[in-house]
Amino acid sequence: MKLIRLGLISILVLFALASLIGILIPSTVLVSRAVDITAPKDSIIGFVKDIQQWKTWMDGMESSSVHIHSATAADLAGTKVEISQITDSTVISKWISKKGNLQTATMRIIGVSAQQTTIVQWQFEQKLKWYPWEKLGSIMNDKIIGPMMEKNLNNLKLLIEKK
């Protein structure tokens, strides 16, 4: 009986501790990466605003689990992606995972007028619920999503600069 009581108290204390740590973590997580591309802004936007063009620079887009429905909608191995807004310098898309978690991805194309350099900045934003496991798990977002973003942005850079 004492062992069961000790186990329950331990679980409650760990949950309370995780909740307190979770309070310190912000409810919005932002993962951002950028790359400089030596090309005009106009030569980049076409590759970013059309999901069908993502196949040329984004890893995994040739997989059989990827289904592109249109230039603005796709199913990437269970994650639904929909481009919701396109301007001359910004592409905003919604990424909804199998579990229903929403992330907003924003790609900004910033032309530097003094040179023929364009900055492509890509960020994922996720709003978190109060659950301690969700907030603690978000600490890994940068380590999971960041390298994938860097690799894909470098693929885009290589594709555009070799033209």
C-alpha positions in Angstrom: 0.0 0.0 0.0 2.8 2.4 0.8 4.5 1.6 -2.5 1.2 2.4 -4.4 0.8 5.7 -2.5 4.5 6.6 -3.1 4.0 5.9 -6.9 0.9 8.1 -7.1 2.5 10.9 -5.2 5.6 10.7 -7.4 3.4 10.8 -10.6 1.5 13.9 -9.2 4.8 15.7 -8.3 6.3 14.9 -11.7 3.1 16.2 -13.5 3.1 19.4 -11.3 6.8 19.9 -12.1 6.3 19.4 -15.8 3.4 21.8 -15.7 5.5 24.5 -13.9 8.3 24.1 -16.5 5.7 24.2 -19.3 4.4 27.6 -18.0 7.9 29.0 -18.6 7.8 27.9 -22.3 6.1 30.3 -24.7 2.8 29.2 -26.3 4.1 30.1 -29.7 7.1 28.3 -31.2 8.9 29.8 -34.2 11.6 28.0 -36.2 13.2 30.1 -38.9 16.0 29.7 -41.4 17.3 31.9 -44.3 19.6 31.6 -47.3 21.2 34.2 -49.6 20.7 33.4 -53.3 22.6 35.2 -56.0 19.6 35.7 -58.3 16.8 38.3 -58.8 13.7 37.9 -56.8 11.5 37.2 -59.8 13.5 34.0 -60.6 12.8 32.6 -57.2 9.1 33.2 -56.5 7.9 30.7 -59.1 9.7 27.9 -57.2 8.2 28.9 -53.9 4.6 29.7 -54.8 3.7 26.5 -56.7 3.7 23.2 -54.7 4.3 21.4 -58.0 7.6 23.2 -58.2 8.6 22.1 -54.7 9.5 18.7 -56.2 12.6 20.4 -57.8 14.1 21.5 -54.5 12.3 19.9 -51.5 13.5 16.5 -50.3 10.9 13.8 -50.1 8.5 15.3 -52.6 9.0 12.4 -55.1 7.8 9.9 -52.5 4.8 7.7 -53.3 3.2 9.0 -50.1 3.1 12.6 -51.5 0.0 13.6 -53.5 -0.1 17.0 -55.1 -3.7 18.1 -55.7 -3.0 21.5 -57.3 -0.5 24.3 -57.3 -1.7 25.3 -53.8 -2.7 22.0 -52.1 -1.0 18.7 -51.4 -0.9 15.8 -49.0 2.7 15.2 -47.8 2.6 11.7 -46.2 -0.4 12.6 -44.2 0.4 16.2 -43.6 -2.1 18.4 -45.5 -0.5 21.5 -47.0 -2.4 24.4 -48.4 -1.0 27.7 -49.7 -3.4 30.3 -48.2 -1.8 33.6 -49.4 0.6 34.6 -52.1 2.0 38.1 -52.7 5.0 39.3 -54.8 7.4 38.6 -51.8 5.5 36.3 -49.4 4.0 32.8 -49.6 2.0 31.7 -46.5 0.9 28.1 -46.2 -1.0 26.0 -43.5 0.5 22.6 -42.6 -1.9 20.3 -40.7 -0.5 17.1 -39.4 -2.3 13.8 -39.0 -3.0 14.6 -35.4 -4.5 18.0 -36.4 -1.7 20.2 -35.2 -1.5 23.4 -37.3 1.7 25.1 -38.3 1.9 28.2 -40.4 4.8 28.3 -42.8 5.9 31.7 -44.2 8.4 32.1 -47.0 9.7 35.6 -47.5 11.7 36.6 -50.6 13.6 39.8 -49.8 15.5 41.4 -52.7 18.6 43.4 -51.8 18.7 46.3 -54.2 22.5 47.1 -54.0 23.4 43.6 -55.3 21.9 40.8 -57.2 21.3 38.9 -53.9 17.9 37.8 -52.7 17.3 36.5 -49.2 14.8 33.6 -48.8 13.6 33.3 -45.3 11.4 30.4 -44.3 9.7 30.1 -40.9 7.3 27.7 -39.2 5.0 29.0 -36.5 3.1 26.7 -34.1 0.7 27.7 -31.4 0.8 25.3 -28.5 -1.9 24.3 -26.0 -1.2 24.4 -22.2 -0.4 20.6 -22.0 3.0 20.1 -20.4 4.0 17.3 -22.8 3.1 19.5 -25.8 5.2 22.4 -24.5 8.1 20.2 -23.5 8.0 18.4 -26.8 8.2 21.8 -28.7 11.7 22.2 -27.4 12.7 19.7 -30.1 11.0 21.5 -33.0 14.1 23.5 -33.9 16.3 20.3 -33.9 13.8 18.4 -36.0 12.5 21.0 -38.5 15.6 23.3 -38.7 18.0 20.9 -40.5 15.3 19.9 -43.0 14.6 23.6 -43.7 18.3 24.3 -44.1 18.8 21.4 -46.5 15.8 22.4 -48.6 16.8 26.1 -48.8 20.3 25.0 -49.9 18.7 22.8 -52.6 16.7 25.8 -53.8 19.9 27.9 -53.8 21.8 25.4 -55.8 18.9 24.9 -58.3 18.5 28.6 -58.9 22.2 29.6 -59.0 23.1 26.9 -61.5 20.7 28.3 -64.1 
